[in-house]
Each structure stands twice: as structure tokens, then as C-alpha cells.
Amino acid sequence: MAVHAFIFPGQGSQAVGMGRDLAAAFAPARQVFEEVDEVLKQKLSRLMFEGSAEELTLTENAQPALMAVSLAVLRVLQAEGGITLKDKVALVAGHSLGEYAALAAADAFSIADTARLLKLRGQAMQRAVPAGQGAMAALLGVDMDTAREICTAAETGPDGREVVACANDNGGGQVVISGHKAAVERAIAIAKEKGVKRAMLLPVSAPFHCGLMAPAADAMAEAFANIPPRAPVVPVVANVTAAKVTEPSEIRDLLVAQVTATVRWRESVQEMAALGVDSFIELGAGKVLSGLVKRIAPDATALSAGTPADIEALLKVL
């Protein structure tokens, strides 16, 4: 019998129209979108269903929107198939903001509190670095050791204070780097000199998962004082440690650290596979994570569910 993990996508998976078919087909999905709209006091669902793409991509909108689609899929699975997380799933994990969706799925936070936390997180990340000062880039065809060497070589600027770090270890030879724009641009040049297959700037609004995000980490520490996590019903594999966690105080500390730390996605998938998971199911918008799983754990099954047709197919598997 297959051992399942539910995984939850992060920023970059958003697209105008996401969730619209779910809302049209299923009352539990509509209820999730209505709840998030109400708690955030904005028509986020209208933005998701109809655009504009530019507004949806803003960090403070994309983060709660992606979580809402993921949780809408889960609620439909629960309503239509009687799926309970504890009975069907060994572990959950999410990529960056997806970790919040994973925790909400595992009842460590309510949907309303998760929406509040992600709105705040998005705003705090945006505020942490003035527009134009930071950047992120994708390095393709590179391992983590080489990526770290590239960052170290690029880090010291004319004033010796510019930073660039590995933000995401996505697996399949894909590493995302983040930091001061000039340092990231130097890293791209060094990567090309080292023969890295591809190195390109990403269209993002801030340099996530590096030391420049420290003010946002402080903001999240404050937020968790008011909205502490509960113990999840299944263990969560944390981005920061690539290890499973169930203790609420540890979950809180790791979520604060996650703002500035590397998202260790490759190691997280490897750890879940080592713990016996042979079926990874991505809930929510897009198919980014299931694509990465196929490269990291080629022997495992990787599925994605974000539409009514996907849900119908998934219920037959579960």
C-alpha cells in the first residue's frame, strides 16, 4: 500500500484563474475562499479568478491566495472522499509559504489565522528591502556546494557589505540565490564563468530567504506571540531542517528562521522518501513541486491536484 505525503506549492505557482473551477464546482472550496476574503477584508478570490496578474503576483496577495487554493482542494477531498489527513497521509511539507499551507492542512493553524499570518509575512518581506535593492536568480545545472562557492565569491562588494546566499535548494540541479542586486549579478557572471548551464535573474519583488529578510523574521516572531501554532495531526517536514517536526514551539521557531534561511526542498523530499513515502501529492495551484519530486525521487509517484478533474482522479488513488 502506498505511503502518501501531501505537499504544498510556494510563490511562483500562482496564475490568474486558479481556484475558479473549484469554487464553481464545490461548496467547501467556495467556503474557504469566502473565509479568506472575509478575514483579510479584501476580495482576494476575485483577484485570483479574474486578475490582474500583476496584482496577484504581489507577495502580500500571492501568499494567502496560494494557501487558499491548497486548502480549498483539501476541503473538497475531505468532503467528497471522506479523506482524513491522519488516516491517509504520513507527512506534509510545503515550499516556503507552502509550509504554512501544510501546517493549516495539519490543523496547526486555522485557515483564518494562516491567511492573517501570510498577509503579514508578505507585507513584512516586501518592506524589508527597498524596491530595486535586492534580487534573486536561478542557477540551473548546479549542485549546492558549487552554488555556495559562487555566492561566497560574489558576496563582498565595494563596501564589503553586500550579501548573496542560497535561498532555495530545489533539486534537479536547480538552486535559487538571493541578496543585494549587485552581488546577485556578480554571482550570475561567476556562474557563467564556471560553466553553469544557465543563470538568470527572476522576476520577483524582493530577495527572499537571505539575511536581508531579518526585519521580516522579527515581524513573524511578533505575530506568533499572538497566533501560536498547535501540534499538527501529522508531522511536518520543515524547510529549515529538512526533518519532521511536531512540537509547537519548534514549529514556531523554524517558521521564524525560515524567513532568512535556505528552503531545503531537495533534502526534504529525500527525507520523506527515506521515511517510507512513495507517493507525493501536490495540493493547489500548478505542478512545480510534483515536477521537482520526479527529479529528486524518481522511484516515487508524483501527482498534482488543483482542478475538479484532478480531484476526481486523486480520489480513485486515495
C-alpha positions, 0 to 999 in steps of 0.5 A: 500500500502506498505511503502518501505525503501531501505537499504544498506549492510556494510563490511562483505557482500562482496564475490568474484563474486558479481556484475558479473551477473549484469554487464553481464546482464545490461548496467547501472550496467556495467556503474557504475562499469566502473565509479568506476574503472575509478575514483579510477584508479584501476580495482576494478570490476575485483577484485570483479568478479574474486578475490582474496578474500583476496584482496577484503576483504581489507577495502580500496577495500571492501568499494567502491566495496560494494557501487558499487554493491548497486548502480549498482542494483539501476541503473538497477531498475531505468532503467528497472522499471522506479523506482524513489527513491522519488516516491517509497521509504520513507527512506534509511539507510545503515550499516556503509559504507552502509550509504554512499551507501544510501546517493549516492542512495539519490543523496547526493553524486555522485557515483564518489565522494562516491567511492573517499570518501570510498577509503579514509575512508578505507585507513584512518581506516586501518592506524589508528591502527597498524596491530595486535593492535586492534580487534573486536568480536561478542557477540551473545545472548546479549542485549546492556546494558549487552554488555556495562557492559562487555566492561566497565569491560574489558576496563582498562588494565595494563596501564589503557589505553586500550579501548573496546566499542560497535561498532555495535548494530545489533539486534537479540541479536547480538552486535559487540565490538571493541578496543585494542586486549587485552581488546577485549579478556578480554571482550570475557572471561567476556562474557563467564563468564556471560553466553553469548551464544557465543563470538568470535573474527572476522576476520577483519583488524582493530577495527572499530567504537571505539575511536581508529578510531579518526585519521580516523574521522579527515581524513573524516572531511578533505575530506568533506571540499572538497566533501560536501554532498547535501540534499538527495531526501529522508531522511536518517536514520543515524547510529549515531542517529538512526533518519532521517536526511536531512540537509547537514551539519548534514549529514556531521557531523554524517558521521564524528562521525560515524567513532568512534561511535556505528552503531545503526542498531537495533534502526534504523530499529525500527525507520523506522518501527515506521515511517510507513515502512513495507517493507525493501529492501536490495540493493547489495551484500548478505542478512545480513541486510534483515536477521537482519530486520526479527529479529528486525521487524518481522511484516515487509517484508524483501527482498534482491536484488543483482542478475538479478533474484532478480531484476526481482522479486523486480520489480513485488513488486515495 
